[in-house]
Amino acid sequence: MSDRIVLSGVRGRGFHGVFEHERREGQEFVVDVALSVDLAAAGASDDLVDTVNYGEIGAAALARIEGEPFDLIERLAEVIAADALSHSAVDEVTVTVHKPQAPVGVPFGDVTVSVTRQRHPVPVVIALGANLVRGEDSPADTLAAAVAELEFDVGLTGIRVSPTYDTTPVGGPPGQPDYANAVLVGRTTLSPASLLRALHAVEAGFDRTREVRWGARTLDLDLVQYGDPASGTDVVSERAHLTLPHPRAHERAFVLVPWLAVDQAAVLRRGGDVVAVADLVGTVDTHGVRLTEDES
């Protein structure tokens, strides 16, 4: 991730320190916050909703400076970093806390502590599909190769993948060949926007094109869900470039059947409700979803 937002020199008076006079009299602290953020969407839309409001980042940092006193500026840096990572667009943050009036006991210019933190791994659900032969690879071969890239190049961890299913095309132009479909569950430290961009990069590496909506394709990777609806930690987004959860996952048998196969306890947010995928499978026509012979 090369996109960054840097907010430097947030100043405030705080009462952090191990000495009694520091807690009593206070002193000035200065904080710098550097955020790794996917800014492609904001650059295209010119809309604040597609980026991080650095005014909010600064206000949160100042509140920490002026708020609860800590013995160590290491702790101050840690809580400011955690605040920044609570924004769903932030992949990584570096926080530097300056303590220019620290009781060092020798002439000095500044004392700083810097910490770099990534977001904790978050559960994700990705639907995979392909219905075009690529070179000597069948669509099922393509799905297997894509899973390897998601693990080794995109960095997904804890990966579990469903069996592969042969499915009848839904929507799109007539006459398409059947699809190979599967669902992957895993964990990521990327933000939703960064993960989606990484998925598109993998698709491009497999010669995916988008001339015809719902047309035949060499590879399709859909981000179905980010976070855990059961605990209320899932990301809900209605932005044009990032819609979460996937708006049609609840009605697609070629997503629900493989998903249930890999995770019997799976749940999906549908409107204001969190619904078991097992219950959703009972509401869709599954006749066009057949376990691939090699998986039988």
C-alpha positions as CSV (number, residue, x, y, z in Angstrom):
1,M,0.0,0.0,0.0
2,S,1.6,3.3,-1.2
3,D,-1.2,5.7,-0.5
4,R,-0.8,7.7,2.7
5,I,-2.4,10.5,4.8
6,V,0.0,12.2,7.2
7,L,-1.2,14.5,10.0
8,S,1.8,16.2,11.7
9,G,2.1,18.3,14.8
10,V,-1.1,17.7,16.8
11,R,-0.3,19.7,20.0
12,G,-1.9,19.6,23.4
13,R,-1.2,19.8,27.1
14,G,-1.3,16.5,28.8
15,F,-0.4,15.0,32.2
16,H,1.4,11.8,31.1
17,G,4.6,10.7,32.9
18,V,5.9,8.7,35.8
19,F,6.9,11.6,38.0
20,E,4.5,13.4,40.4
21,H,5.3,16.9,39.0
22,E,4.5,15.7,35.5
23,R,1.1,14.5,36.6
24,R,0.6,17.8,38.6
25,E,1.9,20.4,36.2
26,G,1.5,18.8,32.8
27,Q,3.5,19.6,29.7
28,E,3.2,19.8,25.9
29,F,2.9,16.7,23.8
30,V,3.0,16.6,20.0
31,V,1.6,13.7,17.9
32,D,2.1,12.8,14.3
33,V,-0.2,10.2,12.6
34,A,0.6,8.6,9.3
35,L,-2.1,6.4,7.8
36,S,-1.9,3.8,5.0
37,V,-5.2,4.2,3.1
38,D,-6.4,3.1,-0.3
39,L,-7.2,6.5,-1.8
40,A,-8.1,5.3,-5.3
41,A,-11.8,5.6,-4.7
42,A,-11.5,9.1,-3.2
43,G,-9.3,10.3,-6.1
44,A,-12.0,9.2,-8.5
45,S,-15.1,10.3,-6.6
46,D,-13.9,13.5,-4.9
47,D,-16.1,12.5,-2.0
48,L,-15.1,12.6,1.7
49,V,-17.0,9.4,2.4
50,D,-14.4,7.5,0.3
51,T,-11.4,8.5,2.4
52,V,-10.5,9.2,6.1
53,N,-11.5,12.5,7.6
54,Y,-8.2,13.7,9.1
55,G,-10.0,16.2,11.2
56,E,-11.6,13.3,13.1
57,I,-8.2,11.7,13.4
58,G,-6.7,14.9,14.8
59,A,-9.5,15.4,17.2
60,A,-9.2,11.8,18.5
61,A,-5.4,12.3,19.0
62,L,-5.9,15.6,20.8
63,A,-8.5,14.0,23.1
64,R,-6.0,11.3,24.0
65,I,-3.3,13.9,24.7
66,E,-5.5,15.9,27.0
67,G,-7.4,12.9,28.4
68,E,-6.6,10.1,30.8
69,P,-3.0,10.3,31.9
70,F,-0.6,7.5,31.2
71,D,2.8,6.7,32.8
72,L,4.4,6.1,29.4
73,I,4.1,7.8,26.0
74,E,4.4,4.3,24.6
75,R,0.9,3.7,25.9
76,L,-0.3,7.1,24.6
77,A,1.0,6.1,21.1
78,E,-0.7,2.7,21.4
79,V,-4.2,4.1,22.1
80,I,-4.0,6.7,19.4
81,A,-3.0,4.0,16.9
82,A,-6.0,1.9,18.0
83,D,-8.3,4.9,17.5
84,A,-7.0,5.4,14.0
85,L,-7.4,1.7,13.1
86,S,-11.1,1.8,14.1
87,H,-11.7,3.6,10.8
88,S,-12.5,0.9,8.3
89,A,-10.5,2.5,5.5
90,V,-7.2,2.4,7.4
91,D,-4.8,-0.5,6.7
92,E,-1.9,0.6,8.8
93,V,-0.9,3.5,11.1
94,T,2.3,4.9,12.4
95,V,2.0,7.2,15.5
96,T,4.9,9.3,16.7
97,V,4.5,10.9,20.1
98,H,6.9,13.8,20.9
99,K,7.7,14.8,24.5
100,P,9.9,17.8,24.1
101,Q,9.9,18.8,27.8
102,A,10.6,15.3,29.1
103,P,12.7,15.2,32.4
104,V,15.7,13.6,30.7
105,G,18.4,15.2,32.9
106,V,20.7,16.1,30.0
107,P,20.5,18.7,27.2
108,F,18.4,17.3,24.4
109,G,16.1,18.4,21.5
110,D,13.2,16.0,21.7
111,V,12.1,12.5,22.8
112,T,9.9,10.5,20.5
113,V,8.2,7.1,20.6
114,S,6.9,5.7,17.3
115,V,4.7,2.6,16.9
116,T,3.4,1.0,13.7
117,R,0.3,-1.1,13.9
118,Q,-1.9,-3.0,11.4
119,R,-5.5,-3.9,11.9
120,H,-6.2,-7.2,13.6
121,P,-7.1,-10.1,11.2
122,V,-10.8,-9.9,10.2
123,P,-12.9,-12.8,8.9
124,V,-13.9,-12.4,5.2
125,V,-16.0,-14.4,2.8
126,I,-15.1,-14.5,-0.9
127,A,-17.1,-16.1,-3.7
128,L,-15.1,-17.5,-6.6
129,G,-16.4,-18.3,-10.1
130,A,-15.2,-19.0,-13.6
131,N,-16.7,-20.4,-16.8
132,L,-14.0,-19.8,-19.5
133,V,-11.1,-22.1,-20.2
134,R,-7.8,-20.2,-19.8
135,G,-5.0,-21.8,-21.8
136,E,-4.9,-25.4,-20.7
137,D,-6.7,-24.7,-17.4
138,S,-10.3,-25.6,-16.8
139,P,-12.5,-23.2,-14.8
140,A,-12.0,-25.5,-11.8
141,D,-8.2,-25.3,-12.3
142,T,-8.5,-21.5,-12.4
143,L,-10.3,-21.4,-9.0
144,A,-7.6,-23.5,-7.4
145,A,-4.8,-21.3,-8.8
146,A,-6.7,-18.2,-7.6
147,V,-7.0,-19.6,-4.1
148,A,-3.2,-20.0,-4.0
149,E,-2.7,-16.3,-5.1
150,L,-5.2,-15.2,-2.4
151,E,-3.1,-17.0,0.2
152,F,0.4,-16.2,-0.9
153,D,0.1,-12.8,-2.8
154,V,-2.9,-11.2,-1.1
155,G,-2.0,-12.6,2.3
156,L,-5.2,-14.2,3.5
157,T,-4.8,-16.5,6.4
158,G,-6.8,-19.3,8.0
159,I,-8.2,-20.2,4.5
160,R,-10.8,-22.8,4.1
161,V,-12.3,-23.5,0.7
162,S,-15.6,-25.2,-0.2
163,P,-15.8,-28.0,-2.8
164,T,-16.2,-26.9,-6.3
165,Y,-19.7,-26.8,-7.8
166,D,-20.8,-26.8,-11.4
167,T,-23.6,-24.2,-11.7
168,T,-26.1,-23.1,-14.3
169,P,-25.4,-19.4,-15.3
170,V,-27.8,-16.9,-13.7
171,G,-28.5,-13.8,-15.7
172,G,-26.3,-12.4,-18.4
173,P,-26.2,-13.3,-22.1
174,P,-27.7,-16.6,-23.2
175,G,-25.5,-19.5,-24.3
176,Q,-22.8,-19.2,-21.6
177,P,-21.1,-22.4,-20.5
178,D,-21.7,-23.6,-16.9
179,Y,-19.7,-22.1,-14.1
180,A,-17.3,-23.6,-11.6
181,N,-18.1,-22.0,-8.2
182,A,-16.6,-22.1,-4.7
183,V,-16.5,-20.1,-1.6
184,L,-13.4,-19.2,0.5
185,V,-13.5,-18.1,4.1
186,G,-10.4,-16.7,5.7
187,R,-9.0,-13.7,7.5
188,T,-7.3,-10.5,6.3
189,T,-5.5,-7.5,7.8
190,L,-6.4,-5.3,4.8
191,S,-9.2,-2.8,4.9
192,P,-12.3,-3.6,2.8
193,A,-11.3,-1.2,0.0
194,S,-7.7,-2.5,-0.1
195,L,-8.9,-6.1,-0.1
196,L,-11.3,-5.4,-3.0
197,R,-8.6,-3.8,-5.0
198,A,-6.4,-6.8,-4.4
199,L,-9.2,-9.1,-5.6
200,H,-9.5,-7.1,-8.8
201,A,-5.7,-7.3,-9.3
202,V,-5.9,-11.1,-9.0
203,E,-8.8,-11.2,-11.5
204,A,-6.8,-9.1,-13.9
205,G,-3.9,-11.5,-13.6
206,F,-6.2,-14.2,-14.8
207,D,-7.3,-12.1,-17.9
208,R,-10.6,-11.0,-16.5
209,T,-12.5,-8.4,-18.6
210,R,-15.7,-6.6,-17.9
211,E,-17.2,-5.7,-21.3
212,V,-20.5,-7.5,-20.7
213,R,-22.3,-7.4,-17.4
214,W,-22.7,-10.9,-16.0
215,G,-21.0,-12.2,-19.1
216,A,-18.7,-15.2,-19.3
217,R,-15.4,-14.7,-17.5
218,T,-12.1,-16.3,-16.8
219,L,-12.3,-15.5,-13.1
220,D,-14.7,-13.7,-10.8
221,L,-13.9,-12.8,-7.1
222,D,-16.7,-11.3,-5.1
223,L,-16.2,-9.9,-1.6
224,V,-19.4,-11.2,0.0
225,Q,-18.8,-10.3,3.6
226,Y,-16.2,-8.4,5.7
227,G,-16.3,-9.0,9.4
228,D,-18.6,-11.0,11.6
229,P,-22.3,-10.1,11.7
230,A,-22.9,-12.4,14.7
231,S,-20.7,-10.1,16.8
232,G,-21.8,-6.9,15.1
233,T,-18.3,-6.3,13.7
234,D,-19.1,-6.6,10.0
235,V,-18.7,-3.6,7.7
236,V,-21.9,-2.4,6.0
237,S,-21.3,-0.1,3.0
238,E,-23.5,1.2,0.3
239,R,-20.8,3.1,-1.6
240,A,-20.8,2.6,-5.4
241,H,-17.3,1.0,-5.4
242,L,-17.8,-1.0,-2.2
243,T,-21.2,-2.5,-1.3
244,L,-21.1,-4.8,1.8
245,P,-22.4,-7.3,2.3
246,H,-22.8,-8.3,-1.3
247,P,-26.3,-7.2,-2.3
248,R,-27.3,-10.3,-4.1
249,A,-25.5,-13.0,-2.0
250,H,-28.7,-13.9,-0.1
251,E,-30.5,-15.0,-3.3
252,R,-27.6,-16.8,-5.1
253,A,-27.6,-20.5,-4.7
254,F,-24.2,-20.7,-6.3
255,V,-22.9,-18.6,-3.3
256,L,-25.0,-20.0,-0.5
257,V,-24.6,-23.7,-1.2
258,P,-20.7,-23.7,-1.3
259,W,-20.6,-21.2,1.6
260,L,-22.7,-23.6,3.8
261,A,-20.5,-26.5,2.8
262,V,-17.4,-24.8,4.1
263,D,-19.0,-23.2,7.2
264,Q,-22.1,-24.8,8.7
265,A,-22.4,-21.9,11.2
266,A,-22.2,-19.1,8.5
267,V,-24.5,-16.1,8.9
268,L,-25.2,-13.2,6.6
269,R,-26.6,-9.7,7.3
270,R,-29.8,-9.1,5.3
271,G,-31.2,-5.7,5.9
272,G,-31.4,-5.2,9.7
273,D,-31.3,-8.9,10.4
274,V,-28.5,-11.5,10.7
275,V,-29.7,-14.7,9.0
276,A,-28.2,-18.2,9.1
277,V,-26.9,-19.2,5.6
278,A,-28.5,-22.6,6.2
279,D,-31.9,-20.9,6.4
280,L,-31.2,-18.8,3.3
281,V,-30.3,-22.0,1.3
282,G,-33.9,-23.2,2.0
283,T,-35.3,-20.1,0.2
284,V,-33.5,-20.5,-3.1
285,D,-33.6,-22.9,-6.1
286,T,-30.6,-25.1,-5.7
287,H,-31.3,-27.4,-8.7
288,G,-28.7,-25.6,-10.9
289,V,-25.9,-26.2,-8.3
290,R,-24.2,-29.6,-8.7
291,L,-21.1,-30.9,-6.9
292,T,-18.3,-31.3,-9.4
293,E,-17.7,-34.9,-10.2
294,D,-14.1,-34.7,-8.9
295,E,-15.5,-33.5,-5.6
296,S,-18.2,-36.1,-5.3
